[in-house]
């Protein structure tokens, strides 16, 4: 997440030369692409951490450090 990102609430994921922007809540791809397997893993991770993602977004918008979120087990 970036401090100056506009709404809607979202996060960015990078894999190699690919980048994707994913909406919080719906987990819809807003922009970009990832290979299918990588996108599936990102979606699985995001589905496990909705409240942490929202807290990170709120903190970033308040110009606070968003914090970290545990990876997939």
FIMI-885981 format. One record per residue: x, y, z of N, C-alpha, C, O in turn; residue in one letter; chain. Coordinates in steps of 0.2 Angstrom, whole numbers, plus 2048, in hexadecimal, padded with zeros to 3 digits. Atoms other than C-alpha are relative to their C-alpha. Layout:
N
+------+------+------+-------+-------+-------+------+------+------+------+------+------+--------+--------+
: n.c1 : n.c2 : n.c3 : ca.c1 : ca.c2 : ca.c3 : c.c1 : c.c2 : c.c3 : o.c1 : o.c2 : o.c3 : residu : chaine :
+------+------+------+-------+-------+-------+------+------+------+------+------+------+--------+--------+
:    X :    Y :    Z :     X :     Y :     Z :    X :    Y :    Z :    X :    Y :    Z :      a :      A :
...
+------+------+------+-------+-------+-------+------+------+------+------+------+------+--------+--------+
END
This chain:
73
+------+------+------+-------+-------+-------+------+------+------+------+------+------+--------+--------+
: n.c1 : n.c2 : n.c3 : ca.c1 : ca.c2 : ca.c3 : c.c1 : c.c2 : c.c3 : o.c1 : o.c2 : o.c3 : residu : chaine :
+------+------+------+-------+-------+-------+------+------+------+------+------+------+--------+--------+
:  804 :  7FA :  800 :   800 :   800 :   800 :  804 :  806 :  800 :  80A :  806 :  803 :      x :      A :
:  7FC :  7FA :  801 :   806 :   811 :   7FC :  7FC :  806 :  804 :  7F6 :  806 :  804 :      x :      A :
:  803 :  7FB :  7FC :   802 :   821 :   807 :  7FC :  804 :  7FC :  7F7 :  807 :  7FE :      x :      A :
:  803 :  7FC :  804 :   7FC :   82B :   7F8 :  7FB :  7FD :  7FB :  7F9 :  800 :  7F7 :      x :      A :
:  804 :  804 :  804 :   7F1 :   81E :   7F0 :  7F9 :  803 :  801 :  7F6 :  804 :  806 :      x :      A :
:  807 :  7FE :  800 :   7DF :   824 :   7EB :  7FB :  7FA :  802 :  7FD :  7F4 :  801 :      x :      A :
:  805 :  805 :  800 :   7CF :   81B :   7EF :  7FF :  7FD :  7FA :  800 :  800 :  7F5 :      x :      A :
:  803 :  804 :  7FA :   7C8 :   80E :   7EE :  806 :  7FC :  804 :  80C :  7FC :  801 :      x :      A :
:  7FB :  804 :  7FD :   7D2 :   804 :   7FB :  802 :  7FA :  7FC :  7FF :  7F6 :  7FA :      x :      A :
:  7FD :  806 :  804 :   7DE :   7F8 :   7F3 :  807 :  7FF :  803 :  80A :  802 :  807 :      x :      A :
:  7F9 :  802 :  7FF :   7EF :   7F0 :   7F4 :  803 :  7FE :  7FA :  800 :  7FD :  7F5 :      x :      A :
:  7FC :  801 :  805 :   7FD :   7ED :   7E8 :  804 :  7F9 :  801 :  806 :  7F8 :  807 :      x :      A :
:  7FC :  806 :  800 :   805 :   7DC :   7E4 :  805 :  800 :  7FA :  803 :  801 :  7F5 :      x :      A :
:  7FB :  800 :  805 :   815 :   7D9 :   7DA :  803 :  7F9 :  800 :  803 :  7F5 :  805 :      x :      A :
:  7FD :  807 :  801 :   81C :   7C9 :   7D2 :  804 :  801 :  7FA :  801 :  801 :  7F4 :      x :      A :
:  7FB :  7FF :  806 :   82B :   7CA :   7C7 :  7FF :  807 :  7FD :  7FF :  80C :  800 :      x :      A :
:  801 :  7FA :  803 :   827 :   7D7 :   7BA :  7F9 :  802 :  800 :  7F7 :  807 :  7FD :      x :      A :
:  808 :  7FE :  800 :   814 :   7D7 :   7BD :  7FE :  803 :  807 :  801 :  803 :  80C :      x :      A :
:  803 :  7FC :  7FA :   80A :   7E2 :   7C9 :  7F9 :  800 :  7FF :  7F6 :  801 :  7FA :      x :      A :
:  807 :  800 :  800 :   7F8 :   7E2 :   7CE :  7FE :  804 :  806 :  801 :  804 :  80B :      x :      A :
:  803 :  7FD :  7FB :   7ED :   7ED :   7D8 :  7F9 :  7FD :  801 :  7F5 :  7FC :  7FD :      x :      A :
:  806 :  804 :  7FE :   7DF :   7E4 :   7E2 :  7FC :  804 :  805 :  7FF :  807 :  80A :      x :      A :
:  804 :  7FD :  7FB :   7D0 :   7EC :   7EA :  7FF :  7FC :  806 :  7FE :  7F6 :  806 :      x :      A :
:  802 :  804 :  7FA :   7CD :   7E8 :   7FC :  7F9 :  7FF :  800 :  7F5 :  802 :  7FD :      x :      A :
:  807 :  802 :  800 :   7BD :   7E0 :   800 :  7FE :  7FB :  7FB :  7FD :  7F5 :  7FC :      x :      A :
:  802 :  804 :  806 :   7B9 :   7D9 :   7EF :  806 :  7FC :  7FD :  804 :  7F7 :  7FA :      x :      A :
:  7FA :  803 :  803 :   7CB :   7D4 :   7EA :  800 :  800 :  7F9 :  803 :  7FC :  7F6 :      x :      A :
:  800 :  7FF :  807 :   7C7 :   7DA :   7D9 :  806 :  803 :  7FD :  809 :  807 :  801 :      x :      A :
:  7FA :  7FD :  803 :   7D6 :   7DE :   7CE :  7FE :  807 :  7FD :  7F9 :  807 :  7F9 :      x :      A :
:  801 :  7F9 :  802 :   7D6 :   7F1 :   7CB :  804 :  801 :  7FA :  802 :  804 :  7F5 :      x :      A :
:  7FB :  7FE :  805 :   7E5 :   7F2 :   7C0 :  805 :  7FA :  800 :  807 :  7F8 :  805 :      x :      A :
:  7FA :  804 :  801 :   7F3 :   7E7 :   7B9 :  7FE :  7F9 :  800 :  7F8 :  7F7 :  800 :      x :      A :
:  800 :  807 :  801 :   7F6 :   7D4 :   7B8 :  805 :  7FD :  804 :  80A :  7FF :  805 :      x :      A :
:  7FB :  805 :  7FD :   7FE :   7C6 :   7C1 :  7FF :  7F9 :  7FC :  7FA :  7F8 :  7FA :      x :      A :
:  801 :  807 :  802 :   801 :   7B4 :   7BB :  7FA :  7FD :  804 :  7FA :  7FE :  80A :      x :      A :
:  805 :  803 :  7FC :   7F2 :   7AA :   7C0 :  801 :  7FD :  807 :  7FE :  7FE :  80B :      x :      A :
:  7FE :  803 :  7FA :   7FB :   7A0 :   7CD :  801 :  805 :  805 :  7FF :  805 :  80B :      x :      A :
:  7FE :  7FB :  7FB :   802 :   7AF :   7D5 :  7FA :  804 :  802 :  7F9 :  806 :  808 :      x :      A :
:  806 :  7FD :  7FE :   7F1 :   7B8 :   7D5 :  7FC :  7FC :  804 :  7F9 :  7FF :  809 :      x :      A :
:  804 :  805 :  7FB :   7E9 :   7A9 :   7DD :  803 :  800 :  807 :  7FF :  801 :  80C :      x :      A :
:  7FD :  7FF :  7F9 :   7F6 :   7AA :   7EB :  7FE :  806 :  803 :  7FD :  807 :  809 :      x :      A :
:  802 :  7FA :  7FE :   7F3 :   7BC :   7ED :  7F9 :  801 :  803 :  7F8 :  803 :  808 :      x :      A :
:  807 :  800 :  7FE :   7E1 :   7BA :   7EE :  7FE :  7FC :  806 :  7FB :  7FE :  80B :      x :      A :
:  801 :  804 :  7FA :   7E2 :   7AC :   7FA :  803 :  804 :  807 :  7FF :  804 :  80C :      x :      A :
:  7FD :  7FC :  7FB :   7ED :   7B7 :   805 :  7FC :  805 :  803 :  7FA :  806 :  809 :      x :      A :
:  804 :  7FA :  7FF :   7E2 :   7C6 :   804 :  7F9 :  7FE :  804 :  7F7 :  801 :  808 :      x :      A :
:  807 :  803 :  7FD :   7D2 :   7BB :   808 :  801 :  7FE :  808 :  7FD :  7FE :  80C :      x :      A :
:  7FF :  802 :  7F9 :   7DB :   7B6 :   818 :  801 :  806 :  805 :  802 :  805 :  80B :      x :      A :
:  7FE :  7FA :  7FC :   7DF :   7C8 :   81E :  7FC :  806 :  7FE :  7FF :  80B :  7FE :      x :      A :
:  804 :  7F9 :  802 :   7D1 :   7D4 :   81A :  800 :  805 :  805 :  801 :  80B :  803 :      x :      A :
:  800 :  7FA :  7FB :   7D1 :   7DD :   82B :  807 :  803 :  800 :  808 :  809 :  801 :      x :      A :
:  7F9 :  7FD :  7FF :   7E4 :   7DF :   82B :  801 :  804 :  7FA :  805 :  809 :  7FA :      x :      A :
:  7FF :  7FC :  806 :   7E4 :   7E5 :   819 :  7FC :  807 :  801 :  7FF :  80C :  7FF :      x :      A :
:  804 :  7FA :  7FF :   7D6 :   7F2 :   81D :  804 :  805 :  806 :  804 :  80B :  805 :      x :      A :
:  7FC :  7FD :  7FB :   7E0 :   7F7 :   82D :  806 :  804 :  7FD :  808 :  809 :  7FE :      x :      A :
:  7FA :  7FE :  804 :   7F0 :   7F9 :   822 :  7FE :  806 :  7FC :  801 :  80B :  7FB :      x :      A :
:  802 :  7FB :  804 :   7E6 :   804 :   816 :  7FE :  806 :  804 :  801 :  80C :  802 :      x :      A :
:  802 :  7FA :  7FC :   7DF :   80F :   823 :  806 :  803 :  803 :  806 :  80A :  804 :      x :      A :
:  7FA :  7FD :  7FD :   7F0 :   811 :   82B :  804 :  804 :  7FB :  806 :  80A :  7FC :      x :      A :
:  7FC :  7FC :  805 :   7F8 :   816 :   81B :  7FD :  806 :  7FE :  800 :  80B :  7FD :      x :      A :
:  803 :  7F9 :  802 :   7EB :   823 :   817 :  801 :  805 :  805 :  800 :  80B :  804 :      x :      A :
:  7FF :  7FC :  7FB :   7EE :   82A :   828 :  808 :  802 :  801 :  80A :  805 :  806 :      x :      A :
:  7F9 :  7FF :  800 :   801 :   82B :   823 :  804 :  7FD :  806 :  809 :  7FF :  808 :      x :      A :
:  7FD :  804 :  7FB :   805 :   81E :   830 :  803 :  7FA :  7FC :  801 :  7F8 :  7F6 :      x :      A :
:  7FD :  806 :  803 :   810 :   80E :   82C :  7FA :  7FB :  800 :  7F7 :  7F9 :  805 :      x :      A :
:  805 :  805 :  800 :   804 :   801 :   826 :  801 :  7FA :  804 :  7FC :  7F6 :  806 :      x :      A :
:  7FF :  806 :  7FD :   80C :   7F3 :   82E :  801 :  7FA :  7FC :  801 :  7FB :  7F6 :      x :      A :
:  7FF :  806 :  804 :   80F :   7E1 :   828 :  7FB :  7FB :  801 :  7F7 :  7FB :  807 :      x :      A :
:  806 :  805 :  800 :   803 :   7D3 :   825 :  804 :  7F9 :  7FF :  808 :  7F8 :  7FA :      x :      A :
:  7FC :  806 :  801 :   809 :   7C1 :   827 :  7FE :  7FD :  7F9 :  7F9 :  7FE :  7F6 :      x :      A :
:  800 :  803 :  806 :   80C :   7B7 :   817 :  7FB :  7F9 :  801 :  7F9 :  7F8 :  806 :      x :      A :
:  804 :  806 :  800 :   802 :   7A7 :   812 :  805 :  7FB :  804 :  80B :  7FB :  804 :      x :      A :
:  7FC :  805 :  7FD :   807 :   798 :   81D :  803 :  7FB :  7FC :  807 :  7F7 :  7FE :      x :      A :
+------+------+------+-------+-------+-------+------+------+------+------+------+------+--------+--------+
END
